Amino acid sequence: MSMLLELMNHCGNHFVAAEYRNYHASIEGGVLTSDAEVIAGQYIIVSGSILNDGLYKVASVAGFAATLDGETENEEFDGTIYTLRVPKAFVALASEIESWKTAHPVSDLASESFPVGYSYSKAGGGVGGWRTAFSGVIARYMRPVNDVEGAL
């Protein structure tokens, strides 16, 4: 899962601009064909497909065909396409968090044991993870109710 989608899910905020529910769509060779109105550079969420649920950035648009950045599988489906209005500052925050995670690898697991039965102990203290480190900035994007049904 991309850090951007993980951050959106954490905040319950995907910045939904419009919801195209139960639309027949197809993805072939990385091109989404649907009635959803999208523009190049916009993020979308595909939901209800079997192979392509996820967050994508629209690379280019020609009529009803949108070329998507990212790996896709050929598929026809009836699902929901959410068009998003993700602020540039939020995208930058996700990138900053990704860099921070690389520099501060953490695990809340202190030890594990497998002989006979499984046991583990959690680490005490230390770095609290990206959610703690960025909680002040993240707070301004939080929503009380998730804006995408069955978030990915």
N, C-alpha and C positions, 0 to 999 in steps of 0.2 A: 504494500500500500504506500502510495506517495505521502510524503510529509504534509503536503497541502491538503489532501483528503483526510488524513489523520487529524490534522488541526481543525478542519471543518467539522468532523464528527465530534471531536472533543467539545467544541463550542456549541454544537447543535445548530450551527449557522452555515449554510451553504450559499447564502446570498442569492436565493432564487428570484429570478426576474419573471419567468413564466413557466408554466407547467403544461406540457403537451401529453395528456394522459390517454392511454389506450390507442396510441397512434400506431399505424402500421409503418414499419421502417425496415430498412435493410442496410447491412454493412457488407461491402464487397471491396476487397483490395484497399482497406483503410478509408473508404468513402462511405459516409452515412447519407442515405437518401431518405428523406422524410419531409413532412410539412412543417416541421419546427423552424421557426425563423431564427437563424443564427448569423453571426458575423465573424469574420476572421479575427483571431486573437481572443475570442470569447471562450470561456470554459463552459462545458455542459456535463451533465450526469446522465448516463444511460442506465435505466432501471427496468427490469422485467424481461430482459433478454436471457438467454441461457449461457451464452459464451462471452458477452461483451459488457456486462454490467461494470460501471466504473466511471471515473472522472477523466475527461479528455479536454484537450485544448483544440479549438478549431484552427487549422492551419490556413485553409482557404475555402472559399465558397463560390460555386457556380450554379445558379438557379436553386434547385432543391437538393443539390449534392454538396456535402461538406467534407472536405478532407480532414481527417483527425490525426493529431500527433499521438503517437503511442501504438502499441501492438494491438491488433484486432483480429478477429476470426470472421470469416464469411458467414452471414446468418440473416435470416428474415425473422422478424418478431413483431408482436403487438405488445407494447410496453409504454413506459413513460420516459420522456426526454425533458429534463429540467435545464432551462437556459439560465445561466448565472451572471451576476454582476459582482465579481470578486474585486474588491479594492486592491490597487497595486501595493498598498502598504501591507495588506494581509498576505499577499504572495511573497513579498519581501520578508515578512516575519517568518513564514514557513521555511524560506531559504536560510534565514539566520538560525532558526532552531535546528535545521538539518546540520549546519556547520557546527553548532554548539554540541549536538549529539555525537558527532564524530570526534570532537575534542574531549568530550566528557563521557566515555562509555560507562554506563552504570548497570548494575544488576542489584535487585533487592534480595537476591539469593546469596547467602553466606556459605552454605554447605549443603550437600546432598549425600544420602546414603542409600544404596540399593541392596546390599546383602540382606536376606531374609524378608525384609519389608522396606517400604519406601519411607524415608523421613527427610526433612529439610529444616533449615533454620534461616530466618531472614536476617539481613544485615541491619545493624542499628546505627543511626547517625549517617554521616556522610552526605554526599550530594543527593538531593531529592528528585532529580530528574528534570526534564525540560518543562513539565507542567508547573513545577514549583519555581524554577528559575525565571520563567516568563509569565508567571501568574498575573502580575500587574498589567502587562500589556494585553494579555489574552482576555482579561476581564471585560474590556470594552467591546469585545465581539461576541460574548456569551449570550445565548438566547434561552429562555426558560423552557421552551418546547422546540424540539427538533423540527426544522422546516422542510425536511425531506422524509417522506414516508418510508419506513424501513431502511434507514440510512445504511449505506454500504460499509 
